[in-house]
Amino acid sequence: MQELGHEVIVANVRELRAISHSDRKSDQADAEKLAAYARLDPNVLGPIAHRTVESNSRR
């Protein structure tokens, strides 16, 4: 997605009580909440960076 010019945020959803402890669990509801957080303040999502394929092969 980044190669296509999109910003990619990988979040640990377990850290977001609004999603992990919600009584209204559904993929659509969760996606809407994630999108709202990403628009307002992406840092709230606790973004993480995945290792690259190259860094994994060096181990």
SULQUIUR-V193938 format. One record per helix or strand. SS is the DSSP state (helix for helix, strand for strand). FROM is the first residue (numbers start at 1). LEN is the number of residues. If there is no record, write none. Layout:
((SS/FROM/LEN) (SS/FROM/LEN))
//
This chain:
((helix/2/3) (strand/10/1) (helix/13/3) (helix/17/4) (helix/27/19) (strand/48/1) (helix/53/5))
//
